[in-house]
Amino acid sequence: MNLPVMGDRLPTQGNRVTRGIARLVLRLLGWRFEGTLPNREKLVGILAPHTTAWDFVIGITAVAAIGIRVSWFGVDWMFRIPFMRAIGGVPINRSKTYGVVRGAVEEFGRRERFILGLSPEGSRKKVVPWKTGFHRIARGAGVPIMLVAIDHTEKWIRFGPLVDPSEDYEADMREIVRPFYAEAEEKYPDQFGFE
């Protein structure tokens, strides 16, 4: 399996056993990696398209295969499963979303190394336009956004460019984000879109 190189500045987790199991699972399922991981202590990573629960499963397995520590937000009911926090999950009550951006920005300030992985759609359902929280968190924390695409037809996970978020969210989306995700084939095409 062609794994991206883990730089020494990235936060790590797991061990040879967990990485080996995750790599075996991805290999058996036919998934591969494309692109390179930036060697950064802090960033917001966004994975799209997100149209099926399998995107989460593949994403978490990919993180384990690489051995990178990624924190992520999940709807609070998911945390009835005991190990969700252990694999980086932070529960979010969708009916009370206030303070999430501020809390994430503060977490970036507290930690030496912190990668926050998000689905900009925030749901498997079609969300148009995308939620802007990932952009606001990155701007507030002064960290770049790493674009990550998942393609269910060709079975690849592609690491794209880093985006330094500007004050113009729409321009960032139009010029950088939308072109990058245009090549990714979602599992359920009717569930994905930008506008």
HELIX and SHEET records of a PDB file:
HELIX    1   1 ARG A   16  LEU A   29  1                                  14    
HELIX    2   2 ALA A   53  ILE A   66  1                                  14    
HELIX    3   3 ASP A   76  ARG A   80  5                                   5    
HELIX    4   4 PRO A   82  MET A   84  5                                   3    
HELIX    5   5 VAL A  100  ARG A  110  1                                  11    
HELIX    6   6 GLY A  133  ALA A  141  1                                   9    
HELIX    7   7 TYR A  169  ASP A  172  1                                   4    
HELIX    8   8 MET A  173  VAL A  177  3                                   5    
HELIX    9   9 ARG A  178  TYR A  181  1                                   4    
HELIX   10  10 PRO A  189  GLN A  191  5                                   3    
SHEET    1   A 7 ARG A  32  GLU A  34  0                                        
SHEET    2   A 7 TRP A 156  VAL A 163  1                                        
SHEET    3   A 7 ILE A 145  ASP A 151 -1                                        
SHEET    4   A 7 LYS A  42  ALA A  48  1                                        
SHEET    5   A 7 PHE A 114  LEU A 118  1                                        
SHEET    6   A 7 SER A  71  VAL A  75  1                                        
SHEET    7   A 7 GLY A  89  ILE A  92  1                                        
END                                                                             
